[in-house]
């Protein structure tokens, strides 16, 4: 269970961090194409972007506190998200 929990926390923490970065880049794209985005979208994007790092650190701290196979499986979860991002970038490149 500790390994599964470590991997899930790695996937969640990294996925949330990537999602926060995607929100900011998507908001910049929308702003460039259509002008000023809605204020609520800007506020939520700012909130997600500002809490993405603390969420990641909280997940990594929890895994280190668990110990055992958790930290190694956290790294596997982290690397799986980035491997999926690389695979998506390669697959969608013209």
N, C-alpha and C positions, 0 to 999 in steps of 0.2 A: 503493500500500500504506500509505503514511503516513496518508492520509485515513481509510482503513478502520480502521486501528489506533487512530487518535484517536477515531473514532466509537464503536468497540467498548469502548474504555476509558471513555468518557463514559457509555455505557449501563451497563457493569458497575459503575463506581464509584457512580453515582447509584442504580442498582437495589439495590445492596447497602445503601446508606444508607437508602433508603426501606424496605427489608426490615427493617433493624434497628429503625427507628421503629415499623413495623407490629407487630413482635414484642412490643415493650413495651406498645403499646396493646391488643393482643390478650390479653396476660397480665393486664393490668388488668381487661379485660372478664371473663375467666374467673374472676379472683379475686372480682369483684363478684357474679357469678352463682352460683358454686359454692363459695366459700370459698377456702381456701389451695390453690394449685396445687402440683404435684409439685416437689420440690427440684431435680431435674435440669433440668426445664424452666426454672426460675428462673435456674439457673446458666448454661445455654446462652443464655438471653435476655440476661442481663447481659454475657456475653462478646461476643455479636454487637453489642449496643448500644455497648459500650466500644470496639470496634475498627472500627466503621463509619466514623468520621471519619478515622482514620489510613489506612484503605483508600482512601477518596475522595481524600485529599491525595496518597497515593502514586501513584494513577492520574493525577491532574492534574500532578504533578511529572514523571512519565514522559513525558507528552504534551508538556510544555514542553521537556523535554530532546530529544525527537525533532525538534521544530520543524516547519518547512514548513507544510502544511495541517492538521497534527495538532491544534493548539489550537482552531481554528475548528470542526473536525469534532467535537472533544470537546464543545464547547458545543452543537452540534446533537444529539449523543447525549444530553446532559443535558436539553436542552429537550424532546426527544421523550419521555423518561420522564415528565416533569412534564405534558406535554400529554396523554399517555395517562391519567395520574391525574385530571386535570381532566375529561376525556371520560368516564371511568368514574364520577366523582362526579355529573356531570350526568345520565348515563344511568340511574343507580340512585336518583336523587332522586324521592321520591313526589310 
